[in-house]
Amino acid sequence: MCALAAKRRVEVKVVPKASREEVIERGEGEPLVVKVKEPAESGKANKALLKVLARHFNAAEVRIVAGAKSRRKIVEIVSK
């Protein structure tokens, strides 16, 4: 990872077992809504969340900072 890589933290609300994967931006101060197809069991929805956000933001790295067992999470996004 480059020392100059920009990092930002984003609040997200995960919707597991959705019919399709998508990121919905609701507005300033509101969490992103991220729909994933995987169920919320054995970390499947969290893995899908990270993949969907990395693709959406074209990020080098995405990791969960808080809320690993909750539908509301704080994620850190590191840009390429």
Phi, psi and omega in degrees: 000135181287144180294338182265006181297135180278134178244144172213151179252138184226138174272134180230153172241122184265136175243098180282165178057037177277162181286337178211160179267131178198160176244127181245120178264115187267342180139170182301129178085352179260146178290152172292143173257122181241117179264131178231152182282332186286152177282161180274066178216140178056029177077007182297316181292324178295317178297317178296320178303312181297320179293316181296316180292321179299318179291317182297317183264001184051051188265152175284326183207141174225132178219152179276124181265322181211149175087031184302332181249018181238160175284335175264128186223159168249125179242150176252129182245124179252120182284157180286000000 
